[in-house]
Structure formats: structure tokens, C-alpha cells
Amino acid sequence: MMNFRKIAGVVLLSVLFACGQADKTPADVIPPDKMRDILLDMNYAEIYGRDPGVDTTRVADSVRELNIKKYYVQILQLHKVSKDEFMHSYRYYEAHSDKLEVIYKQMQDIVKSRRDVMDSIEKRESDRKFGIEKRTHWDSLYCPTDSMRLILP
């Protein structure tokens, strides 16, 4: 009976300890925030590499793919991560799809906020260029305050 209690206690403690470790990322895996930044940079690099407007000459797809791979290497160097570390971490996050989903959701939020900033800058530039302060009395939308005065002799 005493042996059964010891075994049950050890099993219970093991289960509790394992449950507490469920959300933690192993030490040999890139942390989620850093992985998010790397994947975000890689997505930007892929978009840039596939954009036909970037190159003024026609480039074969194989050359584009090679350039994108060069960008990936540079991104990993920038983040001080080796290819093996990245691949190991990416496989881990693929196996834990809930964590990868959180990373992609954060990436989506970052892209949306950056897009909102760029849109507001473009709107401000457009308003500055075509806004009210640039209108003259010849514009149909400009109505000077003294135009409402009745002019009678």
C-alpha cells in the first residue's frame, strides 16, 4: 500500500510538472518574438525578390529564387541565427501549430500597423498637396468668407 502511494505521488508530480512546461519553448529553439521577426523579414524579402518592378531587366525565375535565398542568408546573419538553428526551430513550431499560429497572427498585426502608418503618411502627403491650404478662390470647393456678403449699391 505504501509503495502504491509513492508511485501515485511520483506520477502525479510528473504530470503536474509536465503541464507547467507546456507553454514554454525549449532552450534550443528560437524564442517566438525572434522567430516572428525572422519570418517577417523573410516574407518581406520574398515579396521584394518576386516583385517584377524591382528589376529593370527580365530575370529568370531561377535567378529570382537564387536572389531570395541570398536574402534569407543575409536575414539569418542579421539576426545571428544559423540555418540549422532556424530549421530546427521552424520544425518545432510546425509541430506546435498553436504557437506558430500566434506568431503568424503577430506578424499580421505588425504588417497591418505598418500599412496603416504608410497609408496615413500617404494621406497626409496627398492632403498637403491637394488639401484646403492649396486651394485658391478659383477652385469650386473654395468658398471665401466674404463671398456671402450681399453686394448692393
PyMOL CGO cylinders between C-alpha atoms (Angstrom):
from pymol import cmd
from pymol.cgo import CYLINDER

trace = [
    CYLINDER, 0.00, 0.00, 0.00, 2.85, 2.37, 0.84, 0.3, 1, 1, 1, 1, 1, 1,
    CYLINDER, 2.85, 2.37, 0.84, 4.57, 1.61, -2.48, 0.3, 1, 1, 1, 1, 1, 1,
    CYLINDER, 4.57, 1.61, -2.48, 1.38, 2.42, -4.37, 0.3, 1, 1, 1, 1, 1, 1,
    CYLINDER, 1.38, 2.42, -4.37, 1.14, 5.83, -2.69, 0.3, 1, 1, 1, 1, 1, 1,
    CYLINDER, 1.14, 5.83, -2.69, 4.75, 6.65, -3.55, 0.3, 1, 1, 1, 1, 1, 1,
    CYLINDER, 4.75, 6.65, -3.55, 4.27, 5.65, -7.18, 0.3, 1, 1, 1, 1, 1, 1,
    CYLINDER, 4.27, 5.65, -7.18, 0.98, 7.58, -7.43, 0.3, 1, 1, 1, 1, 1, 1,
    CYLINDER, 0.98, 7.58, -7.43, 2.66, 10.63, -5.86, 0.3, 1, 1, 1, 1, 1, 1,
    CYLINDER, 2.66, 10.63, -5.86, 5.57, 10.50, -8.31, 0.3, 1, 1, 1, 1, 1, 1,
    CYLINDER, 5.57, 10.50, -8.31, 3.20, 10.10, -11.27, 0.3, 1, 1, 1, 1, 1, 1,
    CYLINDER, 3.20, 10.10, -11.27, 1.03, 12.98, -10.05, 0.3, 1, 1, 1, 1, 1, 1,
    CYLINDER, 1.03, 12.98, -10.05, 4.04, 15.26, -9.58, 0.3, 1, 1, 1, 1, 1, 1,
    CYLINDER, 4.04, 15.26, -9.58, 5.36, 14.30, -13.03, 0.3, 1, 1, 1, 1, 1, 1,
    CYLINDER, 5.36, 14.30, -13.03, 2.04, 15.13, -14.65, 0.3, 1, 1, 1, 1, 1, 1,
    CYLINDER, 2.04, 15.13, -14.65, 1.82, 18.47, -12.83, 0.3, 1, 1, 1, 1, 1, 1,
    CYLINDER, 1.82, 18.47, -12.83, 5.40, 19.33, -13.77, 0.3, 1, 1, 1, 1, 1, 1,
    CYLINDER, 5.40, 19.33, -13.77, 4.77, 18.41, -17.42, 0.3, 1, 1, 1, 1, 1, 1,
    CYLINDER, 4.77, 18.41, -17.42, 1.61, 20.53, -17.53, 0.3, 1, 1, 1, 1, 1, 1,
    CYLINDER, 1.61, 20.53, -17.53, 3.50, 23.53, -16.21, 0.3, 1, 1, 1, 1, 1, 1,
    CYLINDER, 3.50, 23.53, -16.21, 6.06, 23.23, -19.01, 0.3, 1, 1, 1, 1, 1, 1,
    CYLINDER, 6.06, 23.23, -19.01, 3.54, 23.03, -21.86, 0.3, 1, 1, 1, 1, 1, 1,
    CYLINDER, 3.54, 23.03, -21.86, 3.73, 26.70, -22.86, 0.3, 1, 1, 1, 1, 1, 1,
    CYLINDER, 3.73, 26.70, -22.86, 7.49, 27.05, -22.55, 0.3, 1, 1, 1, 1, 1, 1,
    CYLINDER, 7.49, 27.05, -22.55, 9.71, 26.93, -25.59, 0.3, 1, 1, 1, 1, 1, 1,
    CYLINDER, 9.71, 26.93, -25.59, 12.72, 24.60, -25.30, 0.3, 1, 1, 1, 1, 1, 1,
    CYLINDER, 12.72, 24.60, -25.30, 16.11, 26.25, -24.83, 0.3, 1, 1, 1, 1, 1, 1,
    CYLINDER, 16.11, 26.25, -24.83, 17.43, 25.07, -28.21, 0.3, 1, 1, 1, 1, 1, 1,
    CYLINDER, 17.43, 25.07, -28.21, 14.51, 26.69, -30.08, 0.3, 1, 1, 1, 1, 1, 1,
    CYLINDER, 14.51, 26.69, -30.08, 14.46, 30.32, -31.19, 0.3, 1, 1, 1, 1, 1, 1,
    CYLINDER, 14.46, 30.32, -31.19, 12.09, 32.34, -28.94, 0.3, 1, 1, 1, 1, 1, 1,
    CYLINDER, 12.09, 32.34, -28.94, 8.73, 33.25, -30.51, 0.3, 1, 1, 1, 1, 1, 1,
    CYLINDER, 8.73, 33.25, -30.51, 9.43, 37.01, -30.73, 0.3, 1, 1, 1, 1, 1, 1,
    CYLINDER, 9.43, 37.01, -30.73, 12.73, 36.48, -32.52, 0.3, 1, 1, 1, 1, 1, 1,
    CYLINDER, 12.73, 36.48, -32.52, 11.19, 33.83, -34.79, 0.3, 1, 1, 1, 1, 1, 1,
    CYLINDER, 11.19, 33.83, -34.79, 8.40, 36.28, -35.64, 0.3, 1, 1, 1, 1, 1, 1,
    CYLINDER, 8.40, 36.28, -35.64, 10.93, 38.95, -36.62, 0.3, 1, 1, 1, 1, 1, 1,
    CYLINDER, 10.93, 38.95, -36.62, 12.92, 36.50, -38.76, 0.3, 1, 1, 1, 1, 1, 1,
    CYLINDER, 12.92, 36.50, -38.76, 9.82, 35.19, -40.55, 0.3, 1, 1, 1, 1, 1, 1,
    CYLINDER, 9.82, 35.19, -40.55, 8.55, 38.72, -41.10, 0.3, 1, 1, 1, 1, 1, 1,
    CYLINDER, 8.55, 38.72, -41.10, 11.85, 39.76, -42.67, 0.3, 1, 1, 1, 1, 1, 1,
    CYLINDER, 11.85, 39.76, -42.67, 11.84, 36.61, -44.82, 0.3, 1, 1, 1, 1, 1, 1,
    CYLINDER, 11.84, 36.61, -44.82, 8.34, 37.41, -46.06, 0.3, 1, 1, 1, 1, 1, 1,
    CYLINDER, 8.34, 37.41, -46.06, 9.41, 40.94, -46.94, 0.3, 1, 1, 1, 1, 1, 1,
    CYLINDER, 9.41, 40.94, -46.94, 12.46, 39.53, -48.75, 0.3, 1, 1, 1, 1, 1, 1,
    CYLINDER, 12.46, 39.53, -48.75, 10.34, 37.11, -50.74, 0.3, 1, 1, 1, 1, 1, 1,
    CYLINDER, 10.34, 37.11, -50.74, 7.91, 39.84, -51.76, 0.3, 1, 1, 1, 1, 1, 1,
    CYLINDER, 7.91, 39.84, -51.76, 10.81, 42.09, -52.75, 0.3, 1, 1, 1, 1, 1, 1,
    CYLINDER, 10.81, 42.09, -52.75, 12.55, 39.27, -54.65, 0.3, 1, 1, 1, 1, 1, 1,
    CYLINDER, 12.55, 39.27, -54.65, 9.44, 38.30, -56.60, 0.3, 1, 1, 1, 1, 1, 1,
    CYLINDER, 9.44, 38.30, -56.60, 8.40, 41.86, -57.46, 0.3, 1, 1, 1, 1, 1, 1,
    CYLINDER, 8.40, 41.86, -57.46, 8.99, 42.33, -61.20, 0.3, 1, 1, 1, 1, 1, 1,
    CYLINDER, 8.99, 42.33, -61.20, 9.05, 46.10, -60.74, 0.3, 1, 1, 1, 1, 1, 1,
    CYLINDER, 9.05, 46.10, -60.74, 12.28, 45.89, -58.74, 0.3, 1, 1, 1, 1, 1, 1,
    CYLINDER, 12.28, 45.89, -58.74, 14.39, 44.68, -61.66, 0.3, 1, 1, 1, 1, 1, 1,
    CYLINDER, 14.39, 44.68, -61.66, 14.58, 46.79, -64.78, 0.3, 1, 1, 1, 1, 1, 1,
    CYLINDER, 14.58, 46.79, -64.78, 15.67, 43.81, -66.86, 0.3, 1, 1, 1, 1, 1, 1,
    CYLINDER, 15.67, 43.81, -66.86, 13.96, 40.49, -67.37, 0.3, 1, 1, 1, 1, 1, 1,
    CYLINDER, 13.96, 40.49, -67.37, 15.20, 37.95, -64.87, 0.3, 1, 1, 1, 1, 1, 1,
    CYLINDER, 15.20, 37.95, -64.87, 14.65, 34.20, -64.98, 0.3, 1, 1, 1, 1, 1, 1,
    CYLINDER, 14.65, 34.20, -64.98, 12.70, 32.64, -62.12, 0.3, 1, 1, 1, 1, 1, 1,
    CYLINDER, 12.70, 32.64, -62.12, 15.71, 30.55, -61.14, 0.3, 1, 1, 1, 1, 1, 1,
    CYLINDER, 15.71, 30.55, -61.14, 17.77, 33.72, -60.71, 0.3, 1, 1, 1, 1, 1, 1,
    CYLINDER, 17.77, 33.72, -60.71, 14.99, 35.27, -58.63, 0.3, 1, 1, 1, 1, 1, 1,
    CYLINDER, 14.99, 35.27, -58.63, 14.91, 32.17, -56.42, 0.3, 1, 1, 1, 1, 1, 1,
    CYLINDER, 14.91, 32.17, -56.42, 18.68, 32.35, -56.00, 0.3, 1, 1, 1, 1, 1, 1,
    CYLINDER, 18.68, 32.35, -56.00, 18.43, 36.01, -55.01, 0.3, 1, 1, 1, 1, 1, 1,
    CYLINDER, 18.43, 36.01, -55.01, 15.71, 35.22, -52.49, 0.3, 1, 1, 1, 1, 1, 1,
    CYLINDER, 15.71, 35.22, -52.49, 17.91, 32.52, -50.96, 0.3, 1, 1, 1, 1, 1, 1,
    CYLINDER, 17.91, 32.52, -50.96, 20.71, 35.09, -50.67, 0.3, 1, 1, 1, 1, 1, 1,
    CYLINDER, 20.71, 35.09, -50.67, 18.30, 37.41, -48.88, 0.3, 1, 1, 1, 1, 1, 1,
    CYLINDER, 18.30, 37.41, -48.88, 17.38, 34.58, -46.49, 0.3, 1, 1, 1, 1, 1, 1,
    CYLINDER, 17.38, 34.58, -46.49, 21.05, 34.01, -45.66, 0.3, 1, 1, 1, 1, 1, 1,
    CYLINDER, 21.05, 34.01, -45.66, 21.53, 37.73, -45.02, 0.3, 1, 1, 1, 1, 1, 1,
    CYLINDER, 21.53, 37.73, -45.02, 18.46, 37.82, -42.79, 0.3, 1, 1, 1, 1, 1, 1,
    CYLINDER, 18.46, 37.82, -42.79, 19.72, 34.90, -40.72, 0.3, 1, 1, 1, 1, 1, 1,
    CYLINDER, 19.72, 34.90, -40.72, 23.11, 36.63, -40.41, 0.3, 1, 1, 1, 1, 1, 1,
    CYLINDER, 23.11, 36.63, -40.41, 21.38, 39.84, -39.37, 0.3, 1, 1, 1, 1, 1, 1,
    CYLINDER, 21.38, 39.84, -39.37, 19.52, 38.00, -36.62, 0.3, 1, 1, 1, 1, 1, 1,
    CYLINDER, 19.52, 38.00, -36.62, 22.66, 36.00, -35.68, 0.3, 1, 1, 1, 1, 1, 1,
    CYLINDER, 22.66, 36.00, -35.68, 20.99, 32.63, -36.30, 0.3, 1, 1, 1, 1, 1, 1,
    CYLINDER, 20.99, 32.63, -36.30, 22.43, 29.70, -38.23, 0.3, 1, 1, 1, 1, 1, 1,
    CYLINDER, 22.43, 29.70, -38.23, 20.47, 27.88, -40.90, 0.3, 1, 1, 1, 1, 1, 1,
    CYLINDER, 20.47, 27.88, -40.90, 20.39, 24.72, -38.77, 0.3, 1, 1, 1, 1, 1, 1,
    CYLINDER, 20.39, 24.72, -38.77, 19.08, 26.62, -35.74, 0.3, 1, 1, 1, 1, 1, 1,
    CYLINDER, 19.08, 26.62, -35.74, 16.38, 28.21, -37.86, 0.3, 1, 1, 1, 1, 1, 1,
    CYLINDER, 16.38, 28.21, -37.86, 15.32, 24.93, -39.49, 0.3, 1, 1, 1, 1, 1, 1,
    CYLINDER, 15.32, 24.93, -39.49, 15.25, 23.13, -36.12, 0.3, 1, 1, 1, 1, 1, 1,
    CYLINDER, 15.25, 23.13, -36.12, 13.14, 25.92, -34.63, 0.3, 1, 1, 1, 1, 1, 1,
    CYLINDER, 13.14, 25.92, -34.63, 10.85, 26.08, -37.65, 0.3, 1, 1, 1, 1, 1, 1,
    CYLINDER, 10.85, 26.08, -37.65, 10.22, 22.33, -37.45, 0.3, 1, 1, 1, 1, 1, 1,
    CYLINDER, 10.22, 22.33, -37.45, 9.42, 22.74, -33.74, 0.3, 1, 1, 1, 1, 1, 1,
    CYLINDER, 9.42, 22.74, -33.74, 6.90, 25.50, -34.47, 0.3, 1, 1, 1, 1, 1, 1,
    CYLINDER, 6.90, 25.50, -34.47, 5.38, 23.45, -37.31, 0.3, 1, 1, 1, 1, 1, 1,
    CYLINDER, 5.38, 23.45, -37.31, 4.89, 20.59, -34.86, 0.3, 1, 1, 1, 1, 1, 1,
    CYLINDER, 4.89, 20.59, -34.86, 3.29, 23.04, -32.39, 0.3, 1, 1, 1, 1, 1, 1,
    CYLINDER, 3.29, 23.04, -32.39, 0.87, 24.72, -34.74, 0.3, 1, 1, 1, 1, 1, 1,
    CYLINDER, 0.87, 24.72, -34.74, -0.82, 26.71, -31.96, 0.3, 1, 1, 1, 1, 1, 1,
    CYLINDER, -0.82, 26.71, -31.96, 2.45, 28.55, -31.29, 0.3, 1, 1, 1, 1, 1, 1,
    CYLINDER, 2.45, 28.55, -31.29, 3.08, 29.08, -35.00, 0.3, 1, 1, 1, 1, 1, 1,
    CYLINDER, 3.08, 29.08, -35.00, -0.44, 30.47, -35.36, 0.3, 1, 1, 1, 1, 1, 1,
    CYLINDER, -0.44, 30.47, -35.36, 0.27, 33.01, -32.60, 0.3, 1, 1, 1, 1, 1, 1,
    CYLINDER, 0.27, 33.01, -32.60, 3.48, 34.03, -34.39, 0.3, 1, 1, 1, 1, 1, 1,
    CYLINDER, 3.48, 34.03, -34.39, 1.67, 34.49, -37.71, 0.3, 1, 1, 1, 1, 1, 1,
    CYLINDER, 1.67, 34.49, -37.71, -1.11, 36.48, -36.01, 0.3, 1, 1, 1, 1, 1, 1,
    CYLINDER, -1.11, 36.48, -36.01, 1.52, 38.80, -34.52, 0.3, 1, 1, 1, 1, 1, 1,
    CYLINDER, 1.52, 38.80, -34.52, 3.13, 39.14, -37.95, 0.3, 1, 1, 1, 1, 1, 1,
    CYLINDER, 3.13, 39.14, -37.95, -0.24, 40.03, -39.44, 0.3, 1, 1, 1, 1, 1, 1,
    CYLINDER, -0.24, 40.03, -39.44, -0.80, 42.69, -36.76, 0.3, 1, 1, 1, 1, 1, 1,
    CYLINDER, -0.80, 42.69, -36.76, 2.64, 44.21, -37.40, 0.3, 1, 1, 1, 1, 1, 1,
    CYLINDER, 2.64, 44.21, -37.40, 2.07, 44.34, -41.16, 0.3, 1, 1, 1, 1, 1, 1,
    CYLINDER, 2.07, 44.34, -41.16, -1.36, 45.92, -40.63, 0.3, 1, 1, 1, 1, 1, 1,
    CYLINDER, -1.36, 45.92, -40.63, 0.02, 48.58, -38.29, 0.3, 1, 1, 1, 1, 1, 1,
    CYLINDER, 0.02, 48.58, -38.29, 2.86, 49.36, -40.71, 0.3, 1, 1, 1, 1, 1, 1,
    CYLINDER, 2.86, 49.36, -40.71, 0.38, 49.58, -43.58, 0.3, 1, 1, 1, 1, 1, 1,
    CYLINDER, 0.38, 49.58, -43.58, -1.80, 51.94, -41.52, 0.3, 1, 1, 1, 1, 1, 1,
    CYLINDER, -1.80, 51.94, -41.52, 1.21, 54.16, -40.85, 0.3, 1, 1, 1, 1, 1, 1,
    CYLINDER, 1.21, 54.16, -40.85, 2.14, 54.21, -44.54, 0.3, 1, 1, 1, 1, 1, 1,
    CYLINDER, 2.14, 54.21, -44.54, -1.46, 54.97, -45.53, 0.3, 1, 1, 1, 1, 1, 1,
    CYLINDER, -1.46, 54.97, -45.53, -1.62, 57.85, -43.06, 0.3, 1, 1, 1, 1, 1, 1,
    CYLINDER, -1.62, 57.85, -43.06, 1.66, 59.25, -44.40, 0.3, 1, 1, 1, 1, 1, 1,
    CYLINDER, 1.66, 59.25, -44.40, 0.37, 58.99, -47.98, 0.3, 1, 1, 1, 1, 1, 1,
    CYLINDER, 0.37, 58.99, -47.98, -2.91, 60.64, -46.97, 0.3, 1, 1, 1, 1, 1, 1,
    CYLINDER, -2.91, 60.64, -46.97, -1.08, 63.45, -45.21, 0.3, 1, 1, 1, 1, 1, 1,
    CYLINDER, -1.08, 63.45, -45.21, 1.10, 63.99, -48.28, 0.3, 1, 1, 1, 1, 1, 1,
    CYLINDER, 1.10, 63.99, -48.28, -1.96, 63.96, -50.51, 0.3, 1, 1, 1, 1, 1, 1,
    CYLINDER, -1.96, 63.96, -50.51, -3.78, 66.40, -48.24, 0.3, 1, 1, 1, 1, 1, 1,
    CYLINDER, -3.78, 66.40, -48.24, -0.75, 68.63, -48.19, 0.3, 1, 1, 1, 1, 1, 1,
    CYLINDER, -0.75, 68.63, -48.19, -0.51, 68.54, -51.96, 0.3, 1, 1, 1, 1, 1, 1,
    CYLINDER, -0.51, 68.54, -51.96, -4.21, 68.81, -52.79, 0.3, 1, 1, 1, 1, 1, 1,
    CYLINDER, -4.21, 68.81, -52.79, -5.63, 69.95, -49.47, 0.3, 1, 1, 1, 1, 1, 1,
    CYLINDER, -5.63, 69.95, -49.47, -7.58, 73.04, -48.47, 0.3, 1, 1, 1, 1, 1, 1,
    CYLINDER, -7.58, 73.04, -48.47, -4.48, 75.11, -47.84, 0.3, 1, 1, 1, 1, 1, 1,
    CYLINDER, -4.48, 75.11, -47.84, -3.53, 74.69, -51.51, 0.3, 1, 1, 1, 1, 1, 1,
    CYLINDER, -3.53, 74.69, -51.51, -6.92, 75.72, -52.85, 0.3, 1, 1, 1, 1, 1, 1,
    CYLINDER, -6.92, 75.72, -52.85, -7.46, 79.13, -54.33, 0.3, 1, 1, 1, 1, 1, 1,
    CYLINDER, -7.46, 79.13, -54.33, -10.55, 81.22, -54.84, 0.3, 1, 1, 1, 1, 1, 1,
    CYLINDER, -10.55, 81.22, -54.84, -10.80, 79.77, -58.35, 0.3, 1, 1, 1, 1, 1, 1,
    CYLINDER, -10.80, 79.77, -58.35, -11.50, 76.30, -57.01, 0.3, 1, 1, 1, 1, 1, 1,
    CYLINDER, -11.50, 76.30, -57.01, -15.11, 75.26, -56.97, 0.3, 1, 1, 1, 1, 1, 1,
    CYLINDER, -15.11, 75.26, -56.97, -14.81, 73.91, -53.43, 0.3, 1, 1, 1, 1, 1, 1,
    CYLINDER, -14.81, 73.91, -53.43, -13.23, 77.03, -52.01, 0.3, 1, 1, 1, 1, 1, 1,
    CYLINDER, -13.23, 77.03, -52.01, -15.69, 79.49, -50.58, 0.3, 1, 1, 1, 1, 1, 1,
    CYLINDER, -15.69, 79.49, -50.58, -14.15, 82.61, -49.03, 0.3, 1, 1, 1, 1, 1, 1,
    CYLINDER, -14.15, 82.61, -49.03, -15.99, 84.04, -46.05, 0.3, 1, 1, 1, 1, 1, 1,
    CYLINDER, -15.99, 84.04, -46.05, -16.65, 87.40, -47.70, 0.3, 1, 1, 1, 1, 1, 1,
    CYLINDER, -16.65, 87.40, -47.70, -18.41, 85.82, -50.69, 0.3, 1, 1, 1, 1, 1, 1,
    CYLINDER, -18.41, 85.82, -50.69, -21.58, 85.54, -48.67, 0.3, 1, 1, 1, 1, 1, 1,
    CYLINDER, -21.58, 85.54, -48.67, -21.87, 89.31, -48.24, 0.3, 1, 1, 1, 1, 1, 1,
    CYLINDER, -21.87, 89.31, -48.24, -24.57, 90.91, -50.24, 0.3, 1, 1, 1, 1, 1, 1,
    CYLINDER, -24.57, 90.91, -50.24, -23.18, 93.44, -52.63, 0.3, 1, 1, 1, 1, 1, 1,
    CYLINDER, -23.18, 93.44, -52.63, -25.75, 96.11, -53.25, 0.3, 1, 1, 1, 1, 1, 1,
    CYLINDER, -25.75, 96.11, -53.25, -25.26, 99.78, -54.13, 0.3, 1, 1, 1, 1, 1, 1,
]
cmd.load_cgo(trace, "trace")
